[in-house]
């Protein structure tokens, strides 16, 4: 049963990843989420066989069946990442034969939002603000329904967004983009205070290590702008996964 459940979570996650790609591409292009999927190059309507998450991209060699143009690597990566997150969420919320469906659903929804934001920022260095605001309201409300303290969520949102806003103003936008404080607000509203501070610290640590590695390899220069949202997404997920022991550590460290 555990293996079957994990397989179902894998399939469901890949499907969510496919939908995340639709959200990313159509938000960028100013399209609605309705209507049939089509090739972004030739606009040909895609058949069901072209839309199987991960496998269609692999089977077609990463190219459109109709115009033979290259299909962006974003598609299989997003689908694979969402599939992995869904399996992790399933395993984390499975206790014997009991499955915490609300908790698992929230975790998958959180991963979905972070994946959409990451893909958007990594590809275009932009933040879909309407999507972000809606996601912040919905997931913060869900956290409240799951028992989180509204004071901690509000405080987390304010502290993280203000800190990032100060960095943007202080560096005149050279350290990070103007949309990053809004992503910080989302991070704080989901994790709450003081856990959001650890998530933010972790974001800077991961981002610094990656930037240093890319600089050493010569892949980027000192003035190259690197998307920061992917690191914030990683910090948020790690902090969320380990929130119980981390909350104890952070509270002890700051004397709460």
C-alpha positions in Angstrom: 0.0 0.0 0.0 2.8 2.4 0.8 4.4 1.8 -2.6 1.1 2.2 -4.4 0.4 5.4 -2.5 3.9 6.8 -3.3 3.3 5.9 -7.0 0.0 7.7 -7.0 1.7 10.7 -5.3 4.3 10.6 -8.0 1.8 10.7 -10.8 -0.3 13.3 -9.1 2.8 15.5 -8.5 3.9 15.2 -12.2 0.4 16.3 -13.2 0.6 19.3 -10.8 4.0 20.1 -12.4 2.4 20.1 -15.8 -0.2 22.5 -14.6 2.5 24.6 -13.0 4.1 24.9 -16.4 0.8 26.1 -17.8 0.5 28.7 -15.1 4.1 30.0 -15.7 3.9 30.2 -19.4 0.4 31.7 -19.6 1.0 34.3 -16.9 4.1 35.4 -18.7 2.2 35.6 -22.0 -0.8 37.3 -20.5 -3.0 34.4 -21.4 -5.9 32.9 -19.4 -5.6 29.5 -17.9 -8.5 28.2 -19.9 -8.3 26.7 -23.4 -6.3 23.8 -24.8 -2.5 23.6 -24.6 -0.5 24.5 -27.6 3.1 24.7 -28.8 4.6 28.1 -27.9 6.4 28.2 -31.2 4.0 27.1 -33.9 0.8 27.4 -31.8 -0.4 24.0 -32.9 -2.9 22.4 -30.5 -1.2 19.6 -28.6 -2.6 16.1 -28.6 -3.0 14.0 -25.4 0.1 12.1 -26.3 2.1 15.3 -26.3 1.0 16.2 -22.8 2.1 13.2 -20.7 4.3 14.8 -17.9 8.0 14.1 -18.3 7.6 11.2 -20.7 6.3 13.2 -23.7 9.3 15.5 -23.5 11.7 12.6 -23.4 9.9 10.6 -26.1 9.9 13.6 -28.5 13.6 14.4 -27.8 12.7 17.7 -26.3 11.2 19.0 -29.5 7.7 19.9 -30.7 6.1 17.0 -32.8 4.7 19.5 -35.3 7.4 22.2 -35.9 10.5 20.4 -34.5 11.4 23.5 -32.5 13.2 22.9 -29.2 10.9 22.7 -26.1 12.3 24.5 -23.1 13.9 22.3 -20.4 11.6 24.1 -17.9 8.9 21.6 -18.7 10.4 18.3 -17.6 12.3 19.9 -14.7 9.2 21.5 -13.2 7.3 18.2 -13.6 10.0 16.1 -12.1 10.5 18.5 -9.1 6.8 18.6 -8.4 6.6 14.8 -8.6 9.5 14.5 -6.1 7.9 17.0 -3.7 4.6 15.2 -3.8 6.2 11.9 -2.9 8.1 13.5 -0.1 4.9 15.1 1.2 3.1 11.7 1.1 5.9 10.0 3.0 6.2 12.8 5.6 2.5 12.7 6.4 2.0 9.0 6.4 1.8 7.4 9.8 1.2 3.7 9.7 -2.0 3.3 7.7 -3.2 6.9 8.5 -2.5 9.7 6.1 -2.7 13.4 7.1 -4.5 14.6 4.0 -4.8 18.3 5.0 -1.1 18.5 6.0 0.0 16.7 2.8 -2.2 18.9 0.6 -0.8 22.1 2.2 2.7 20.9 1.6 2.1 20.1 -2.0 0.4 23.5 -2.5 3.3 25.2 -0.9 5.7 23.4 -3.2 3.5 24.3 -6.2 3.7 28.0 -5.4 7.4 27.9 -4.8 8.1 26.0 -8.1 6.0 28.5 -10.1 7.9 31.4 -8.5 11.2 29.7 -9.0 10.6 28.9 -12.7 9.4 32.5 -13.3 12.4 34.1 -11.6 15.0 31.7 -12.9 13.8 32.1 -16.5 12.9 35.8 -16.7 14.0 37.4 -13.4 10.4 38.5 -12.9 7.8 37.8 -10.1 4.1 37.2 -11.1 2.7 39.6 -8.5 -1.0 38.8 -8.8 -0.3 35.1 -8.4 2.0 35.7 -5.5 -0.5 37.9 -3.6 -3.3 35.3 -4.1 -1.0 32.5 -3.0 0.0 34.4 0.1 -3.6 35.0 1.2 -4.7 31.4 0.4 -1.7 29.6 2.1 -1.6 31.9 5.1 -5.3 31.2 5.6 -4.7 27.5 5.3 -1.9 27.7 7.9 -4.3 29.4 10.3 -6.8 26.6 9.7 -4.1 24.1 10.4 -3.5 25.7 13.8 -0.7 28.2 13.3 -0.7 31.4 15.3 -1.8 34.5 13.3 0.5 36.7 15.4 3.6 34.6 14.4 2.5 34.6 10.7 1.9 38.3 10.6 5.2 39.0 12.4 7.1 36.7 10.1 5.7 38.3 7.0 6.5 41.8 8.3 10.0 41.1 9.5 11.2 39.2 6.4 9.7 41.6 3.9 11.1 44.6 5.7 14.6 43.1 6.0 14.7 42.3 2.3 13.2 45.7 1.5 16.0 47.4 3.4 18.5 45.3 1.4 16.9 46.4 -1.9 16.9 50.1 -0.9 20.4 50.0 0.7 22.0 48.3 -2.3 19.8 50.3 -4.8 18.6 47.1 -6.3 22.1 45.6 -7.0 21.8 42.8 -4.4 18.3 41.6 -5.3 15.2 42.5 -7.2 12.4 44.7 -6.1 10.0 41.7 -6.1 12.1 39.7 -3.6 10.6 41.5 -0.5 7.2 40.4 -1.7 8.4 36.8 -1.9 9.8 37.3 1.6 6.4 38.4 2.7 5.1 35.1 1.4 7.9 33.2 3.1 7.1 34.9 6.4 3.4 34.4 6.1 3.8 30.7 5.6 6.6 29.9 8.0 5.8 32.4 10.7 8.2 34.1 13.2 10.9 33.2 14.2 11.2 30.2 11.8 11.0 32.5 8.8 14.3 34.1 9.9 16.0 30.7 9.7 14.5 30.1 6.3 15.8 33.5 5.1 19.3 32.8 6.6 19.3 29.5 4.9 18.4 31.2 1.6 21.4 33.5 1.8 23.7 30.6 2.7 22.6 28.4 -0.2 22.6 31.4 -2.6 26.1 32.4 -1.4 27.5 28.9 -1.9 26.0 28.6 -5.4 27.1 32.1 -6.5 30.6 31.4 -5.2 30.7 28.1 -7.1 29.5 29.7 -10.3 32.0 32.5 -9.9 34.9 30.1 -9.4 33.8 28.1 -12.5 33.6 31.3 -14.5 30.0 30.8 -15.3 29.1 34.3 -14.0 30.9 37.5 -13.3 30.9 39.7 -10.2 28.2 42.0 -11.7 26.0 39.2 -13.0 22.5 39.2 -11.6 21.5 35.8 -10.2 17.8 35.0 -9.5 17.4 34.9 -5.7 13.9 33.4 -5.5 15.1 29.8 -6.2 17.3 30.1 -3.0 14.4 31.5 -1.1 12.2 28.6 -2.2 14.9 26.1 -1.1 15.2 27.9 2.3 11.4 27.9 2.7 11.0 24.2 2.0 13.9 23.1 4.2 12.7 25.3 7.1 9.2 23.9 6.6 10.3 20.3 6.6 12.4 20.8 9.7 10.2 23.4 11.4 9.6 21.5 14.7 13.2 21.1 15.8 14.2 24.4 14.2 11.5 26.3 16.1 12.9 25.0 19.3 16.5 25.9 18.3 15.6 29.4 17.1 13.4 30.2 20.1 16.2 29.1 22.4 18.7 31.2 20.5 16.7 34.4 20.6 15.4 33.8 24.1 11.7 33.4 23.3 
